[in-house]
Amino acid sequence: MTAVINWLRGFKPQQSPVNHQEKLRACLGALLGIFVSASLSAWLLGAESLPFLIAPLGASAVLVYAVPASPLAQPWSVLGGNVVSALVGIACLHWIDQIALAAALAVALAIGAMFLLRCLHPPGGAVALTAVLSGSLALQHWPYFLLLVALNSGLLLLVGLLYNNASKRRYPHQALGEPNLHKTRDLSPGHRVGFNRADLDAVLKEYNQVLDVARDDLEALFMQTEMQAYKRRFGEITCGDIMSRDVVSVEYGTLLEEAWPLLLKHHIKALPVLDRARRVVGILTRFDFMKHANLEVYQGFEDKLRQFVRRTLRVETEHPEVVGQIMTSKVLTTTVDTHIVQLVPILSEHGIHHVPVLDHERRLVGIVTQTDLIAALYRGRLEEA
């Protein structure tokens, strides 16, 4: 009896993990995509006696707008899957007289073709079936049917590209890879402890089933799950707890000959660049000095640096003199409430050693370095032990 009850529980629908805003976004996207596809298809084809919209496009819209990260919803899957399935359906209708057999073979062969061409798309099976069930209409007008499928799918994709990206959903979906800053075969720091990509590939191979989630996305979810577990183990230690508060900083117009001595005097590698409201507009590092002073060539190193930092007295010069001319404008920052575990990928994968810490008004209140993070993690392990 217990086994039967557990089996029946499998029919209970799972609660959706997305909020109402995401659900509304998907509904509005499908509304816009189908309306534009139908309207433009009718206008471009100009057919009154023939259909201008295929029913399986509704299923494609569910994937493109509701689950745009799915491998089954990517552009090649939608366009390739639908068109290839249409071809298979027409071929089966042409060569097989028995409708039931033609319908069954059309769906089966369409799935095989989509697997072969790496464009698996569930609505493709419905496209193949539609071709068979259309009978003589599809056979007589098969070029029109193929054009209709391609046009409908292409227009739906075009609207999907615009709408998903406008609503902050990357489409085509690409998982964010981690940069290999040192250009070596070493694993990135975040993959040297715990599970790695080879482990995940081995598990997926053993699982041997199609998953409606990209492999890289699955890896990212596992990494975030590990991070969540670390947060629970280390407690609520935030950047505000471990940051340096007495931060040496400069402004956009600070002279280089004033900024360089600050780096040397305080034995630091970076200076946050602030505006008058203490908001971060850039960061000045020792590497910025080296890069702009052409110090990659070691001959005359000290003379080059001294000449680069020294202010010129000419009114017009291409020689940079203030911090704003050589600083790095794109700055990775964090907030006082950010858990220290979230600093690990920022510091380890992006090749930086210091992260400015902002308050709730986006003003600089401190800075966290790799040393601060290592010390905090070490103390956390001691307290855990």
C-alpha positions in Angstrom: 0.0 0.0 0.0 2.8 2.4 0.9 4.5 1.7 -2.5 1.2 2.6 -4.3 0.9 5.8 -2.3 4.5 6.8 -3.1 3.9 6.0 -6.8 0.7 8.2 -6.8 2.6 11.1 -5.3 4.7 11.2 -8.5 1.6 12.6 -10.2 1.5 15.6 -7.9 2.6 18.7 -9.7 5.8 20.3 -8.4 5.7 23.9 -7.2 7.2 26.3 -9.8 10.5 27.8 -8.6 10.0 31.1 -10.5 8.1 34.2 -9.2 5.0 35.8 -10.6 7.1 38.4 -12.5 8.9 35.7 -14.5 5.6 34.0 -15.2 4.1 37.2 -16.5 7.2 37.9 -18.6 6.8 34.5 -20.3 3.1 35.0 -21.0 3.7 38.5 -22.5 6.5 37.1 -24.6 4.4 34.3 -26.1 1.6 36.8 -26.7 3.9 39.1 -28.6 5.8 36.3 -30.4 2.7 34.5 -31.8 0.9 37.7 -32.7 3.9 39.1 -34.7 4.6 35.7 -36.3 0.9 35.2 -37.4 0.5 38.8 -38.6 3.7 39.0 -40.6 3.3 35.4 -42.0 -0.2 36.3 -43.3 1.1 39.5 -44.8 4.2 38.0 -46.4 2.5 34.8 -47.7 -0.7 36.6 -48.8 -2.6 33.3 -48.9 -6.3 33.2 -48.3 -7.1 29.6 -49.0 -4.0 28.2 -47.3 -3.0 28.4 -43.6 -0.6 31.0 -42.5 0.2 29.6 -39.0 1.1 26.1 -37.8 -0.3 24.8 -34.5 3.0 23.4 -33.2 4.4 27.0 -33.1 2.4 27.4 -29.8 4.6 24.7 -28.2 7.7 26.4 -29.6 6.6 29.6 -28.0 6.4 27.9 -24.6 10.0 26.9 -24.9 11.4 30.1 -26.4 9.7 32.5 -23.9 9.1 30.4 -20.8 12.3 28.4 -20.7 14.8 30.4 -22.9 17.8 28.8 -21.1 16.7 25.3 -22.2 18.9 23.5 -24.8 15.6 22.6 -26.5 14.7 26.2 -27.0 17.8 27.5 -28.7 17.6 29.0 -32.2 19.1 26.0 -34.0 16.8 23.6 -32.1 13.7 25.7 -33.0 14.4 26.4 -36.6 16.3 23.2 -37.5 14.1 20.9 -35.5 10.8 22.3 -37.0 12.1 22.4 -40.6 13.8 18.9 -40.5 10.6 17.4 -38.9 8.5 19.0 -41.7 10.7 17.4 -44.3 10.5 14.0 -42.6 6.7 14.3 -42.3 6.2 15.1 -46.0 8.5 12.2 -47.0 6.6 9.7 -44.9 3.3 11.0 -46.2 4.5 10.6 -49.8 6.0 7.1 -49.4 3.5 5.5 -47.0 -0.2 5.1 -47.8 -1.3 3.9 -44.4 -1.9 7.0 -42.3 -1.4 5.5 -38.9 1.9 4.0 -39.9 3.0 7.2 -41.7 2.2 9.2 -38.6 4.1 6.9 -36.3 7.2 6.7 -38.5 7.2 10.5 -39.1 7.4 11.3 -35.4 10.0 8.5 -34.7 12.2 9.5 -37.7 11.9 13.2 -36.9 13.2 12.5 -33.4 16.1 10.5 -34.9 16.9 13.2 -37.4 16.8 15.9 -34.7 19.2 13.8 -32.5 21.5 13.4 -35.5 21.6 17.1 -36.4 21.7 18.2 -32.7 18.5 20.2 -33.0 16.1 18.3 -30.6 12.9 20.3 -30.3 9.8 18.7 -28.9 7.3 20.6 -31.1 9.2 19.1 -34.1 7.4 15.9 -33.4 4.1 17.8 -33.7 5.3 19.4 -37.0 6.0 16.0 -38.5 2.6 14.7 -37.4 0.9 17.8 -38.7 2.4 17.2 -42.1 1.1 13.7 -42.2 -2.4 14.6 -41.0 -2.7 17.4 -43.5 -2.8 14.7 -46.2 -3.2 15.8 -49.8 -3.0 19.5 -48.9 0.6 19.1 -47.6 1.6 16.9 -50.6 0.2 19.3 -53.2 1.7 22.4 -51.6 4.7 20.9 -49.9 7.0 23.9 -50.8 4.5 26.2 -49.3 4.3 24.0 -46.1 8.1 24.1 -45.7 8.2 27.8 -46.3 5.4 28.3 -43.8 7.2 26.2 -41.1 10.5 28.1 -41.7 8.8 31.5 -41.8 6.8 30.9 -38.6 9.8 29.5 -36.8 12.1 32.3 -38.0 9.7 35.1 -37.0 9.1 33.5 -33.6 12.9 33.4 -33.1 13.4 37.0 -34.2 10.8 38.3 -31.6 12.3 35.9 -29.0 15.8 37.3 -29.6 14.6 40.9 -29.1 12.1 40.2 -26.3 14.3 37.9 -24.1 17.3 40.1 -24.2 15.2 43.2 -23.6 13.8 41.5 -20.5 17.3 40.5 -19.3 17.2 36.8 -20.4 20.3 36.0 -22.5 19.1 34.5 -25.8 20.6 32.5 -27.4 21.5 31.2 -24.0 25.2 30.9 -23.2 26.4 29.8 -19.9 29.0 32.2 -18.4 32.3 30.4 -18.6 35.2 31.1 -16.2 38.2 32.8 -17.8 41.6 31.0 -17.8 43.7 34.1 -17.0 47.0 32.2 -17.2 46.3 30.4 -20.5 47.4 27.1 -19.1 45.8 23.6 -18.8 45.3 24.0 -15.1 41.8 23.9 -13.7 40.5 27.3 -12.5 40.9 27.8 -8.7 37.2 27.2 -8.1 37.4 23.7 -9.7 40.5 22.3 -7.9 38.7 21.3 -4.8 35.3 19.5 -4.8 33.7 18.2 -7.9 35.1 19.2 -11.3 33.8 19.1 -14.9 35.2 15.6 -15.5 33.1 14.4 -12.5 30.0 16.0 -13.9 30.6 14.6 -17.4 31.0 11.1 -15.9 27.7 11.3 -14.0 25.8 12.6 -17.0 27.2 9.8 -19.1 26.1 7.2 -16.6 22.7 8.9 -16.2 22.2 8.6 -20.0 19.0 10.7 -20.3 18.2 13.9 -22.0 18.1 16.8 -19.5 16.3 20.0 -20.2 19.1 22.1 -18.9 22.5 22.9 -20.4 25.5 21.1 -19.0 27.3 24.4 -18.0 24.2 25.7 -16.3 23.9 22.5 -14.3 27.6 22.9 -13.3 26.9 26.5 -12.3 23.9 25.5 -10.2 26.0 22.8 -8.4 28.7 25.4 -7.7 26.1 27.8 -6.3 24.7 25.0 -4.1 28.1 24.4 -2.7 28.5 28.1 -2.0 25.2 28.2 -0.2 26.3 25.2 1.9 29.6 27.0 2.8 27.6 30.1 3.8 25.6 28.0 6.2 28.8 26.4 7.7 30.7 29.7 8.1 27.8 31.7 9.5 26.9 35.2 8.6 30.4 36.7 8.1 30.0 39.6 5.7 32.4 41.9 3.8 31.6 44.6 6.3 33.1 42.4 9.1 36.5 41.8 7.4 37.1 44.8 5.3 39.7 47.5 5.8 37.9 50.7 6.7 40.7 53.3 6.6 41.0 53.2 2.8 43.6 55.3 0.9 41.9 56.7 -2.2 42.3 59.3 -4.9 40.2 61.4 -7.2 39.9 61.6 -11.0 42.1 64.7 -11.1 44.8 63.6 -8.7 48.2 63.9 -10.2 50.1 60.7 -11.1 53.1 62.1 -9.2 51.0 62.3 -6.1 49.2 58.9 -6.6 52.4 56.8 -7.1 54.0 57.8 -3.8 50.7 56.8 -2.0 51.0 53.2 -3.4 54.6 53.0 -2.1 54.1 54.7 1.2 51.2 52.5 2.3 52.5 49.3 0.7 49.3 48.8 -1.3 48.6 47.7 -4.9 45.5 49.7 -5.7 43.8 53.0 -5.0 40.0 53.4 -5.4 39.2 56.5 -7.5 36.2 58.4 -6.1 34.0 61.3 -7.0 33.0 64.0 -4.6 30.1 61.9 -3.3 32.6 59.0 -2.5 31.2 56.8 -5.2 33.7 54.6 -7.1 34.4 55.7 -10.6 37.5 53.6 -11.2 40.5 51.9 -9.6 44.2 52.7 -10.1 46.6 49.8 -9.7 50.4 49.4 -10.0 49.7 47.5 -13.2 48.0 50.6 -14.7 51.3 52.5 -14.2 53.3 49.7 -15.7 51.0 49.3 -18.7 51.0 53.0 -19.6 54.7 53.6 -18.9 55.7 50.7 -21.3 57.4 48.8 -18.5 57.1 45.5 -20.3 60.6 46.3 -21.7 62.8 46.1 -18.6 65.7 48.2 -20.0 65.6 51.6 -18.3 62.8 50.5 -16.0 63.4 53.2 -13.3 64.0 56.0 -15.7 60.8 55.2 -17.7 58.7 55.1 -14.5 60.2 58.4 -13.2 59.7 60.1 -16.5 56.1 58.8 -16.8 55.0 59.9 -13.3 56.7 63.4 -13.5 54.3 66.1 -14.5 54.9 68.0 -17.7 54.7 71.8 -17.7 53.3 72.1 -21.3 49.7 73.3 -21.8 49.0 70.7 -24.4 50.4 67.2 -24.1 49.4 63.6 -24.9 51.4 62.5 -21.8 48.9 61.3 -19.1 49.2 63.3 -15.9 46.2 62.6 -13.8 44.7 59.4 -12.4 41.6 59.5 -14.5 43.7 59.1 -17.7 45.1 55.7 -16.8 42.7 54.2 -14.2 40.6 51.1 -14.9 37.0 52.3 -15.3 35.3 48.9 -15.0 35.5 48.0 -11.3 34.2 44.9 -9.6 32.7 46.0 -6.3 30.8 44.4 -3.5 28.6 45.5 -0.6 28.9 45.5 3.2 26.2 42.8 3.4 27.7 40.4 0.9 28.8 37.1 2.5 32.5 36.4 2.3 32.0 33.1 0.4 30.7 35.1 -2.6 34.1 36.9 -2.7 35.9 33.6 -3.6 34.9 33.5 -7.3 35.4 37.3 -7.7 38.9 37.2 -6.4 40.0 33.9 -7.7 38.6 33.9 -11.2 39.0 37.5 -12.3 42.7 38.0 -11.5 42.1 40.8 -9.0 43.4 41.2 -5.5 41.2 43.9 -4.0 37.5 44.6 -4.1 36.0 48.0 -3.0 33.1 47.6 -0.5 30.1 49.9 -0.9 27.3 50.9 1.5 23.6 50.9 0.6 24.0 54.3 -1.1 26.8 53.0 -3.3 29.5 55.0 -1.4 32.9 53.5 -0.6 33.2 52.4 3.0 36.1 49.9 2.8 38.1 47.5 0.7 38.6 43.7 0.9 41.8 42.0 -0.3 42.7 38.4 -0.8 44.6 38.5 2.5 41.5 39.6 4.3 39.5 36.7 2.8 42.1 34.0 3.5 42.3 35.2 7.1 38.5 35.1 7.5 38.2 31.6 6.0 41.0 30.4 8.2 39.4 31.7 11.4 36.1 30.3 10.3 37.6 26.8 10.0 39.2 27.1 13.4 35.9 28.1 15.0 34.2 25.3 13.2 36.7 22.8 14.5 
